Amino acid sequence: MTTTPRPVDPASDEVAERISRFVAEHTRTSWEHDTDLFATAGLSSMFAMELVVFLEKNFDIEIAGPDLKLANFRTIELMAQLVARLRESDEDARG
């Protein structure tokens, strides 16, 4: 059985790399993009809020309501997906 590789999105890769650098600076550790940062690194809820502020300021998005759940911040990959989704919905709203 073969699987079709996911198309590479350069914008998403750049977002993930910027998030990765931020997390590495604050934890002094490099992380795989699919590592659960809260389970593995024992990051705090305070750091989760720092992530929210970082993402909002650096990617010009607003994270509110149901998007403020920890599940969206567990991995670098999930955060990059959140940014992409919020950017897309923002573009759709602008028309």
Phi and psi in degrees as a GROMACS rama.xvg file:
@    title "Ramachandran Plot"
@    xaxis  label "Phi"
@    yaxis  label "Psi"
@TYPE xy
-110.126  151.601  THR-2
-116.959  146.377  THR-3
-84.1308  125.702  THR-4
-64.3087  146.368  PRO-5
-65.3286  135.024  ARG-6
-60.5516  139.864  PRO-7
-80.7982  128.125  VAL-8
-108.276  104.856  ASP-9
-56.9609  -34.8375  PRO-10
-66.1825  -42.0182  ALA-11
-66.261  -39.0302  SER-12
-62.5311  -40.4684  ASP-13
-65.7235  -41.1168  GLU-14
-60.6996  -48.183  VAL-15
-60.7254  -39.5636  ALA-16
-66.8021  -40.1512  GLU-17
-65.8115  -40.8286  ARG-18
-64.337  -43.2028  ILE-19
-59.2847  -43.0116  SER-20
-63.431  -42.1548  ARG-21
-61.0959  -48.9342  PHE-22
-63.6917  -42.7958  VAL-23
-62.5148  -40.8946  ALA-24
-61.1318  -39.4  GLU-25
-84.7061  -20.9744  HIS-26
-108.832  -10.0376  THR-27
58.7707  31.8554  ARG-28
-145.501  142.102  THR-29
-87.1776  142.19  SER-30
-126.134  143.169  TRP-31
-66.7785  150.099  GLU-32
-69.5931  -14.5032  HIS-33
-108.583  11.4672  ASP-34
-79.4132  133.036  THR-35
-73.3139  103.523  ASP-36
-66.4634  -32.7384  LEU-37
-80.6712  -33.6183  PHE-38
-78.5241  -40.6705  ALA-39
-83.1399  -46.113  THR-40
-95.1402  -9.17513  ALA-41
63.9399  36.7296  GLY-42
-67.0732  153.044  LEU-43
-93.3983  167.873  SER-44
-66.4153  -28.3615  SER-45
-63.4254  -41.2572  MET-46
-66.9076  -34.2796  PHE-47
-59.2121  -40.496  ALA-48
-68.096  -35.6942  MET-49
-62.4583  -38.6517  GLU-50
-62.72  -43.0193  LEU-51
-58.7745  -49.1917  VAL-52
-62.0835  -44.2925  VAL-53
-58.864  -49.0323  PHE-54
-63.1633  -44.07  LEU-55
-62.8497  -46.136  GLU-56
-70.546  -42.0252  LYS-57
-82.7839  -21.2418  ASN-58
-121.412  10.8575  PHE-59
51.7914  52.544  ASP-60
-128.693  166.496  ILE-61
-121.93  124.257  GLU-62
-105.524  115.087  ILE-63
-145.192  168.971  ALA-64
53.5627  -128.912  GLY-65
-65.1894  -18.3696  PRO-66
-74.8295  -12.3279  ASP-67
-86.2613  29.2433  LEU-68
-95.0526  146.609  LYS-69
-55.7405  -31.1356  LEU-70
-55.9881  -28.8098  ALA-71
-77.948  -9.86977  ASN-72
-119.884  4.49057  PHE-73
-65.6221  -36.9019  ARG-74
-129.44  159.738  THR-75
-61.4752  -40.273  ILE-76
-60.93  -44.2417  GLU-77
-65.3505  -37.2641  LEU-78
-66.3079  -40.9337  MET-79
-63.4233  -39.2793  ALA-80
-64.9878  -39.6935  GLN-81
-60.931  -46.872  LEU-82
-59.1566  -46.4994  VAL-83
-61.214  -44.6667  ALA-84
-63.5657  -43.7334  ARG-85
-68.9198  -36.7962  LEU-86
-64.2615  -42.093  ARG-87
-64.4797  -44.6909  GLU-88
-67.5429  -32.6504  SER-89
-67.0424  -41.4602  ASP-90
-65.6485  -39.3667  GLU-91
-63.5003  -38.6479  ASP-92
-67.4688  -33.1803  ALA-93
-77.132  -20.1796  ARG-94
